[in-house]
Amino acid sequence: MDIKTNTIETDILIVGHGIAGLAAAHAVKDEDPALKVLAVDKASLGYGGKANKGGGHVAFIPEGGEEKYVEYHTRNLGDYLNDQDALRNYAYSTIKVMDKWEKWGAKFIGRDIAFNAHPSIPWKVCLVDSTILLDMAREAKKKGIEFMDKIDVTDLLTYDGKVSGAIGFSVLTGERYIFKAKAVILANGNQNWGIMKMWSSGRGEGIGAAYRAGAMMRNAEFGSFVNIVSLDHGHVSYEAENYMYNKFGKKVDPNIPDLVDAAFRNVCGGVDIGGAIGLVMYSEVAAGNGPIYENIAENKFPDDPFGQIIFPMKGQAPKEWYRPGTHKFAHRLYEKAKLGGYAKNPGSDLREIVPGVVGECSPLYADHNMASNLPGLFSCGDISANGSSWSGAVPTPPGRNRGSGLMNAVYTASVAGPSAAKYASNISKVNVSEEQIEEITKQIYAPIDRYDGTTTSEIEWRIKSLLQYVPYSIYKSEARLLEALKEVEKLKKEVAQVVARDWHDLAKANACKSMVLCAEMFFKGSLARKESRGWHIREDYPNRDDKNMLKWINFQKGEDGEMVMSFTDVPMEKYKYKPEGWEPKNSESK
């Protein structure tokens, strides 16, 4: 094909201009105003990512509660698999981050009257409006930060083992874009597999690009965030877990399920009910008690004053909590989707619900400076939330606890920006390999040149079906994981021959490659973790194994192109909080 090529040079290239990308751009400019910063995204500026589609909750640790938070999170959420030093850095930074964030365009609602996230969880939550990205972009332009829209960045460029830029194409015209950069910050989200509507933008393209370039991945097995979705309207039914009934009219308890023994409750109990929601629903159905229903008359969330504050689908929040953009979005969602869905079955207050897999697979490795193992590559936000190990054995945001997702995005951006700026200041010349560019180009455009092969829709449907299936993704066993991996192996061959019909479909083909890749990491990591810990639940290994499985599971691309797995012992010797009965090993794991 005769494709036009555009070559662009910049100091810092940020892939993704959702909330993490915007925050990273601000942080780079604050560190070194002389640096040229360019942020590129498939979406339009101010509308990318997931931050403007959720509740806008911002968690922060009140002064004096930092160490209490580290201990609570380690023991109850991270389940001792978290990097306690990284978690501590986060805990002592949230208020400082909010002060920076305000200068970057954030307008906090209720910061001075923030509510407790939970009686036993030591952090508070305030709010931002869904227009937050537009506000941050407006301030970014004042600093001279540049933006480009409608470009799918598919791969990283490397030279002498260092990241030297990226390559992609316009989803409107197909034009090729070659970006030369002293440093690259990946801020284009994690893997949600496109199952749940409000999270469908997370397709893991950055994960795929980093993996193909040689970056290390970690903790992929915890990409199993699950929520509850109504079959009436296809959206999340907030608080439905507290009003579940089986087909016999018996209330289903999400905290102490009758069908699960004490060992399981020890693993999944506590404030963060995690993957237990999906398992409880599955167990009821497997026992012949399904379907499971939500009693919408009992669930007062849409009308409750608290519901009107955190996601105002009906009514209006009090003046001190009112957010015009969020109010409009939530009301439209309720009126068009939820209310319309409820109208289909007007004769009963019972509405069928199922576990909805959000995913949140976020395995790109990042150290305390948000640097990858590849020189010149940094990350922030959802793409590396588990890979940085700060959250431990829960998907991002940490469990179901509101507000940590946005704060993690902006905090990690506030670290990645200065780190990338300092690295770039020592780079005088950017080199790229023309041979590598041409090889990647062939791979990028191959799907649109094909006439025969599997369609992107077929690949997507089969991946979604694998990950949505509770016995594969939420309640795991060796036999079922091996079944899932057989299907992944078939999909690996087929995605290599995927067909695209236009430029948007070509972007979808790139996303399909990342979806299959992340599924492989998720299932292989789940198979290797022979225990139940946090949100990772194994039917055949129902207990936590601190003797053998206090390890981080890593993946990298091998020389033969296949995935190579390795293990890193969690350095428990240097951490303050240790599992009961833990003893140091005499020898290192191999």
C-alpha positions in Angstrom: 0.0 0.0 0.0 1.1 3.6 -0.6 0.9 4.8 2.9 2.0 8.3 3.9 4.6 8.4 6.6 4.9 11.2 9.3 8.1 11.3 11.4 7.8 13.3 14.6 10.6 14.0 17.1 10.0 14.9 20.8 11.8 14.7 24.1 9.1 12.8 26.0 6.4 10.8 24.3 3.4 9.9 26.4 1.2 7.2 25.0 -2.3 7.8 26.2 -3.8 11.1 27.4 -6.3 9.9 29.8 -5.9 11.0 33.4 -2.5 9.2 33.9 -1.1 10.6 30.7 -2.3 14.1 31.4 -0.9 14.0 34.9 2.4 12.7 33.6 2.6 15.5 31.0 2.1 18.1 33.7 4.7 16.4 35.9 7.3 16.3 33.2 6.9 20.0 32.5 7.0 20.9 36.2 10.3 19.0 36.4 11.8 20.5 33.2 9.8 23.2 31.4 12.3 23.2 28.5 11.5 19.6 27.5 9.2 19.0 24.5 6.3 16.8 25.6 3.9 15.1 23.2 0.9 12.9 24.3 -0.8 10.7 21.7 -4.1 8.8 22.0 -6.6 6.9 19.9 -9.4 9.0 21.5 -10.1 12.7 21.5 -8.3 14.9 24.0 -10.4 15.1 27.2 -12.4 12.0 26.5 -9.9 9.1 26.6 -9.3 6.5 29.2 -11.8 5.4 31.9 -11.5 8.2 34.5 -14.4 10.3 33.1 -16.7 7.3 32.9 -16.6 6.2 36.5 -17.6 7.7 39.8 -14.8 10.3 40.1 -13.8 9.1 43.6 -10.4 10.2 44.9 -9.0 8.4 47.9 -6.3 9.9 50.1 -4.6 9.0 53.3 -5.2 11.6 56.1 -2.0 12.9 57.8 -1.1 10.6 60.6 -2.8 7.6 59.2 -0.2 6.6 56.6 1.4 3.7 58.5 -2.0 2.4 59.7 -3.0 2.3 56.0 0.2 0.4 55.0 -0.5 -2.2 57.7 -4.2 -2.6 56.9 -3.6 -2.8 53.1 -0.8 -5.3 53.5 -2.7 -7.6 55.8 -6.2 -7.4 54.4 -6.0 -6.4 50.7 -2.5 -7.0 49.4 -2.4 -10.3 51.4 1.4 -9.9 51.9 2.1 -10.0 48.2 2.5 -6.2 47.9 5.7 -4.2 47.8 5.4 -2.6 51.2 8.0 0.1 50.4 6.1 1.1 47.2 2.9 1.1 49.2 4.5 3.3 51.9 5.7 5.8 49.2 2.1 6.0 48.0 0.6 6.4 51.4 2.9 9.4 52.4 2.3 11.1 49.0 -1.5 11.3 48.5 -2.0 14.8 50.1 1.0 16.2 48.2 -0.3 14.7 45.0 -3.7 16.4 45.5 -2.0 19.8 46.0 -0.1 19.3 42.7 -3.2 18.0 41.0 -5.2 21.2 41.8 -2.5 23.2 40.0 -2.9 20.8 37.0 -6.6 21.6 36.8 -8.4 19.4 39.3 -11.3 20.9 41.3 -12.0 18.7 44.3 -15.5 18.4 45.6 -15.7 17.7 49.4 -12.0 17.6 50.1 -12.6 19.4 53.5 -15.6 17.1 54.3 -14.3 13.9 52.8 -16.0 10.8 54.0 -14.4 7.6 55.4 -14.2 4.9 52.7 -15.2 2.3 55.3 -15.2 2.2 59.1 -12.2 -0.1 59.2 -10.3 1.3 56.2 -8.0 4.2 57.1 -8.4 6.5 54.2 -10.9 9.1 53.0 -12.7 9.9 49.8 -13.6 13.1 48.1 -14.7 13.7 44.5 -13.9 15.2 41.1 -16.3 15.9 38.2 -16.3 13.8 35.0 -15.0 16.9 33.2 -11.7 16.5 35.0 -9.8 15.5 31.8 -11.0 18.6 30.0 -9.8 20.8 32.9 -6.4 19.1 33.0 -6.0 19.4 29.2 -6.8 23.1 29.3 -4.0 23.7 31.8 -1.6 21.4 29.9 -1.9 23.4 26.7 -1.0 26.6 28.7 2.3 24.9 29.5 3.0 24.1 25.8 2.3 20.4 26.1 1.3 19.0 22.6 -1.4 16.5 21.8 -2.3 14.2 18.9 -5.6 12.4 18.6 -6.9 9.4 16.6 -3.5 7.6 16.5 -3.1 4.0 17.5 0.4 3.5 18.9 1.1 -0.2 18.3 4.7 -0.8 19.0 7.8 0.6 20.7 11.1 1.3 18.9 14.3 0.2 20.4 18.0 0.8 19.6 20.9 -0.9 21.4 18.5 -2.2 24.1 17.0 1.2 24.8 13.5 2.5 24.0 13.9 5.3 21.4 10.3 6.0 20.4 7.2 4.3 19.0 5.2 3.6 15.8 1.6 3.6 15.0 -1.1 4.7 12.5 -4.0 7.0 12.1 -7.3 5.3 12.7 -8.9 7.8 10.3 -6.6 7.7 7.3 -4.2 4.8 7.9 -1.1 7.1 7.7 2.0 5.8 9.4 3.4 7.7 12.4 7.0 7.3 13.6 7.8 9.0 16.9 11.4 9.5 17.9 11.7 10.2 21.6 14.4 10.3 24.4 11.9 8.6 26.7 8.5 7.0 26.5 5.8 7.0 29.2 3.1 4.4 28.7 -0.2 5.6 30.1 -2.7 3.9 27.9 -4.4 1.7 30.4 -4.7 -2.0 31.3 -6.6 -5.0 29.9 -10.4 -5.2 30.5 -11.1 -7.5 27.6 -14.1 -5.4 26.5 -16.6 -7.3 28.5 -18.1 -4.5 30.7 -19.4 -1.4 28.9 -17.9 1.4 31.0 -14.4 -0.3 31.0 -14.4 -1.3 27.3 -11.6 1.2 26.4 -9.0 -0.8 28.3 -7.6 -3.2 25.7 -4.0 -3.4 26.8 -2.3 -2.2 23.6 0.5 -0.7 25.7 1.0 -4.0 27.5 1.4 -5.7 24.2 3.8 -3.1 22.8 5.9 -3.3 25.9 6.0 -7.1 26.0 7.0 -7.3 22.3 9.9 -4.9 23.0 11.2 -7.1 25.9 9.6 -5.5 28.9 8.9 -7.6 32.0 5.4 -8.3 33.2 4.3 -9.2 36.8 1.2 -10.3 38.7 -1.0 -10.9 35.6 -2.9 -13.6 37.5 -4.8 -10.9 39.5 -6.5 -9.4 36.5 -9.9 -10.7 37.6 -11.8 -7.8 38.9 -15.5 -8.8 39.0 -18.6 -6.7 39.5 -22.3 -7.4 39.3 -24.2 -6.6 36.1 -27.9 -6.7 35.4 -29.1 -8.6 32.4 -31.9 -6.1 32.0 -29.6 -3.2 31.1 -26.1 -4.5 30.8 -24.6 -2.1 33.4 -23.3 -2.4 36.9 -26.0 -2.8 39.6 -24.4 -0.9 42.4 -24.8 -2.4 45.9 -26.7 -5.4 44.4 -24.5 -7.8 46.4 -26.4 -6.9 49.5 -29.8 -7.7 47.9 -29.3 -11.0 46.1 -31.9 -13.8 46.1 -31.8 -17.2 44.5 -34.8 -18.7 42.6 -36.3 -20.1 45.8 -36.5 -16.6 47.3 -33.7 -17.2 49.8 -31.3 -14.3 50.4 -27.8 -14.9 49.3 -25.2 -13.7 51.8 -22.1 -12.3 50.1 -19.9 -12.4 53.2 -20.5 -15.8 54.8 -21.8 -18.1 52.0 -23.3 -21.3 53.2 -21.8 -23.2 50.3 -18.2 -22.4 51.1 -16.2 -23.8 53.9 -14.2 -22.0 56.6 -10.9 -22.3 54.7 -12.4 -20.3 51.8 -13.8 -17.7 54.0 -10.4 -17.2 55.6 -9.0 -16.5 52.2 -11.7 -14.2 50.8 -13.4 -12.8 53.9 -13.0 -9.3 55.3 -14.0 -5.9 54.1 -12.7 -6.5 50.6 -15.2 -9.2 49.5 -13.4 -9.4 46.1 -13.8 -12.4 43.9 -16.0 -14.0 46.5 -19.0 -12.2 44.9 -18.6 -14.1 41.6 -17.9 -17.3 43.4 -20.9 -17.0 45.7 -23.2 -16.5 42.7 -21.6 -19.3 40.8 -21.9 -21.7 43.8 -25.6 -21.0 44.1 -26.2 -21.6 40.4 -24.0 -24.8 40.4 -26.1 -26.1 43.4 -29.3 -25.7 41.3 -30.4 -22.5 43.1 -30.0 -20.1 40.1 -30.7 -17.7 38.5 -29.7 -15.0 41.0 -31.7 -11.9 41.3 -31.4 -8.4 42.7 -34.3 -7.0 44.5 -34.4 -3.5 43.1 -37.1 -2.4 45.6 -34.8 -3.2 48.5 -31.7 -1.7 46.9 -32.1 2.0 47.6 -28.8 3.0 46.1 -30.2 5.2 43.2 -32.4 7.1 45.7 -30.1 6.9 48.7 -28.4 10.2 49.7 -25.1 8.5 49.6 -25.8 7.0 46.2 -26.7 10.5 44.9 -23.3 11.7 46.1 -21.0 9.1 44.7 -22.9 8.3 41.5 -26.1 10.4 41.1 -28.3 8.4 38.8 -31.5 9.9 40.3 -32.3 13.1 42.2 -29.5 15.6 42.9 -26.6 15.5 45.3 -26.4 18.1 48.1 -24.9 21.5 47.0 -21.5 20.7 48.6 -21.3 17.5 46.6 -22.9 18.5 43.3 -21.0 17.8 40.1 -22.7 19.1 36.9 -20.9 16.8 34.5 -21.2 13.6 36.5 -24.9 14.5 37.3 -25.7 14.7 33.6 -23.8 11.5 32.6 -25.2 9.4 35.5 -28.8 10.6 34.8 -28.5 9.8 31.1 -27.1 6.4 31.9 -30.0 5.6 34.3 -32.7 7.0 32.0 -31.5 5.5 28.8 -30.1 2.2 30.0 -31.1 1.2 33.5 -34.6 2.6 33.5 -35.2 1.3 30.0 -34.0 -2.1 30.9 -36.2 -2.3 34.0 -39.2 -1.3 31.8 -38.8 -4.6 30.0 -39.9 -6.6 33.0 -42.4 -4.4 34.9 -44.1 -7.2 36.8 -41.5 -7.9 39.4 -38.9 -6.3 41.6 -36.5 -9.1 40.9 -34.0 -8.6 38.2 -31.5 -11.3 37.1 -27.9 -10.4 37.7 -24.6 -12.2 36.8 -20.9 -11.7 37.7 -19.5 -9.2 35.2 -15.7 -9.5 34.6 -14.1 -6.1 34.5 -10.6 -7.6 34.4 -8.1 -4.9 35.3 -5.1 -6.9 34.2 -2.2 -4.5 34.7 1.1 -6.4 34.6 3.7 -4.0 33.2 6.6 -4.1 35.6 7.7 -0.8 37.2 10.2 0.0 39.9 9.8 2.7 42.6 10.7 5.3 39.9 8.0 3.9 37.5 10.8 2.7 35.2 10.6 -0.6 33.4 13.4 -3.0 32.9 14.0 -1.4 29.5 16.0 1.9 29.7 13.9 4.8 28.4 10.6 3.2 29.1 8.4 4.4 32.0 4.7 3.9 32.9 1.9 5.2 35.0 -1.7 4.5 35.8 -3.6 1.3 35.3 -1.1 -0.3 32.9 1.4 -1.1 35.7 -0.8 -1.1 38.8 -0.1 -4.8 39.5 3.2 -4.8 37.8 4.5 -2.3 40.3 3.4 -4.7 43.0 2.2 -1.9 45.3 -1.3 -3.3 45.5 -0.5 -7.0 46.0 -3.0 -9.8 45.5 -5.9 -7.6 44.2 -6.6 -6.2 40.8 -6.4 -2.5 40.3 -7.9 -0.4 41.8 -7.1 -2.3 45.1 -10.1 -4.5 45.4 -13.5 -2.8 45.4 -12.4 0.2 47.5 -13.4 3.4 45.8 -11.0 6.2 44.9 -7.7 4.3 44.8 -7.8 4.1 41.0 -7.6 7.8 40.3 -5.2 8.5 43.0 -2.9 5.7 41.8 -3.0 7.1 38.3 -2.0 10.6 39.3 0.5 9.5 42.0 2.4 7.2 39.6 2.3 9.9 37.0 3.8 12.3 39.5 6.7 9.9 39.9 7.0 8.7 36.2 7.1 12.3 34.8 10.2 13.5 36.8 11.9 10.1 36.3 11.5 10.3 32.5 12.6 13.9 32.5 15.8 13.2 34.3 16.5 10.2 32.0 15.9 12.3 28.9 18.2 15.1 30.1 21.1 12.7 29.7 20.2 11.6 26.1 21.8 13.8 23.4 20.7 11.8 20.3 17.9 9.5 19.5 18.7 6.6 17.1 16.2 4.3 15.5 16.6 1.2 13.4 15.1 1.5 9.9 15.1 -2.2 9.6 13.1 -2.6 12.8 10.6 0.1 11.6 10.0 -1.7 8.3 9.5 -5.0 10.0 7.0 -3.6 12.5 5.2 -1.8 9.7 4.7 -5.1 7.8 3.2 -6.6 10.9 1.0 -3.5 11.6 -0.7 -3.4 8.2 -0.8 -7.2 7.5 -4.4 -7.6 8.7 -5.8 -5.1 6.2 -3.9 -6.7 3.3 -5.5 -10.1 4.0 -8.6 -11.5 2.4 -8.8 -14.7 4.4 -8.5 -15.3 8.2 -10.4 -14.9 11.4 -12.3 -11.6 11.9 -11.6 -9.2 14.8 -15.2 -9.7 16.1 -14.7 -13.5 16.3 -11.4 -13.1 18.2 -13.0 -10.7 20.6 -16.1 -12.8 21.2 -14.0 -15.9 22.0 -11.7 -14.0 24.4 -14.6 -12.4 26.2 -16.3 -15.8 26.5 -13.1 -17.3 28.1 -12.6 -14.5 30.6 -16.3 -14.1 31.5 -16.7 -17.8 32.3 -16.5 -17.9 36.2 -14.9 -21.4 36.4 -12.0 -20.1 34.3 -11.4 -16.5 35.6 -12.8 -16.4 39.1 -13.0 -19.9 40.6 -10.0 -21.6 39.1 -8.6 -25.1 39.0 -5.7 -26.8 37.1 -8.0 -28.8 34.8 -10.1 -25.7 33.9 -7.1 -23.5 33.4 -5.5 -26.0 31.1 -8.8 -26.0 29.1 -8.7 -22.3 28.8 -5.0 -22.3 27.7 -5.8 -24.8 24.9 -8.3 -22.2 23.5 -5.7 -19.5 24.0 -3.2 -21.5 21.9 -5.7 -21.7 19.1 -6.4 -18.0 19.3 -2.6 -17.2 19.2 -2.4 -18.9 15.8 -5.6 -17.3 14.5 -4.8 -13.7 15.8 -1.6 -14.0 13.8 -3.8 -14.2 10.7 -6.6 -11.8 11.7 -8.4 -9.8 9.0 -9.2 -6.1 9.2 -11.7 -4.4 6.9 -10.8 -0.7 7.6 -8.6 1.5 9.6 -10.7 1.3 12.8 -10.8 -2.5 12.4 -7.0 -2.4 12.1 -6.9 -0.8 15.5 -9.2 -3.5 16.7 -6.8 -6.1 15.2 -4.0 -4.6 17.3 -6.2 -4.7 20.4 -7.0 -8.4 19.7 -3.3 -9.3 19.8 -3.1 -7.7 23.2 -6.2 -9.4 24.5 -4.9 -12.8 23.5 -1.5 -12.0 25.0 -2.9 -10.9 28.3 -5.2 -13.9 28.5 -2.2 -16.1 28.1 -0.4 -14.4 30.9 -3.5 -14.4 33.1 -4.1 -18.1 32.7 -0.5 -19.2 32.9 0.1 -17.1 36.0 -3.1 -18.5 37.6 -1.9 -22.0 36.8 1.5 -21.4 38.4 0.1 -19.8 41.6 -0.8 -23.0 43.4 -2.7 -21.3 46.3 -5.6 -19.0 47.0 -4.5 -15.5 47.9 -6.5 -12.3 47.7 -8.7 -12.3 44.5 -6.9 -15.3 43.1 -9.1 -18.3 44.1 -8.1 -21.9 43.3 -10.6 -24.7 44.0 -7.8 -27.2 44.1 -5.6 -25.0 46.4 -8.1 -23.4 48.8 -5.5 -22.0 51.3 -2.8 -19.4 51.2 0.7 -20.9 51.0 3.2 -18.5 52.6 5.9 -21.1 52.6 6.0 -21.7 48.9 4.0 -19.0 47.1 5.3 -15.7 48.6 6.5 -15.0 45.1 5.9 -12.6 42.2 5.3 -14.3 38.9 7.0 -12.7 36.0 6.7 -13.0 32.2 8.9 -11.9 29.3 9.2 -12.7 25.7 11.8 -15.3 25.1 14.4 -15.5 22.2 12.1 -18.0 20.4 9.2 -15.6 20.7 7.4 -17.7 23.3 6.5 -16.5 26.8 9.1 -17.2 29.5 7.9 -17.4 33.2 10.1 -16.7 36.2 9.6 -16.2 39.9 10.9 -13.5 42.3 10.7 -14.0 46.0 8.9 -11.3 47.9 11.7 -9.7 50.0 9.8 -10.3 53.2 13.0 -10.1 55.3 13.1 -6.3 54.8 9.4 -5.7 55.2 7.8 -4.6 58.4 4.6 -6.6 58.2 4.9 -10.4 57.9 2.4 -13.3 57.8 1.8 -15.1 61.1 4.3 -18.0 61.4 6.5 -16.7 58.5 10.1 -17.8 58.7 13.0 -16.8 56.4 14.2 -19.3 53.8 17.7 -20.7 53.9 18.1 -20.6 50.1 16.9 -18.5 47.2 14.2 -19.9 44.9 15.2 -20.9 41.4 
